């Protein structure tokens, strides 16, 4: 699986929080699901371009 999440960006966004190592794997899985759903919506609407409305 491709890593979709940049750990340093997440850590910067959550600057006042500690982040466990397994959080990144779960977040990466959630983002992968979100992208797959968006791609499916675009295909269902006969588009090859994923748009913000697909989220």
N, C-alpha and C positions, 0 to 999 in steps of 0.2 A: 504494500500500500504506500502511496505517496504521502509524505508529510505536507499537509496543507497549511498548518499553523506555524507561524514564526514565534517560537517560545519567547524570545526577547521582547517582541511586540506585546504579547499577552502580559508578560511580567511588568512591562512599562505601563500598560493600561490599568493593571491591578497593583499599582505601586505601593499601596498601603497594606497589601495582603501577601501572605505566603501562598505559594502555589505548589500543590503536590505533583509529583512526577506523573501519576496516573491521570491527572486532570487533563493533560495535554492529549493523551490518547483518546479520551472520551470526547473532548472538544473536536479533535480531528475527525472522529467518527460522525459527530453531529453535523459538521460542515460538509462532509462527503455526502451524507443523506440529503442535506439541503440542496446541494448542487445537483444531485441526481433527480430530485423532485422538480427543480427548476428546469432542467433539461427536458424532462418528460412533459412538462406543461408547454414548453416551446414546441416540441414535436407534435403534441396534440393539437396545436394551433397552426400546424404546417409552416413552422418557422425553423430556421437553422440558427437564429440569433437568440440567445437567452437575454431577456430584458428584466429590468427591475420588477416589473409586474408579475414575473414568474416566481418571485419569491413569496 
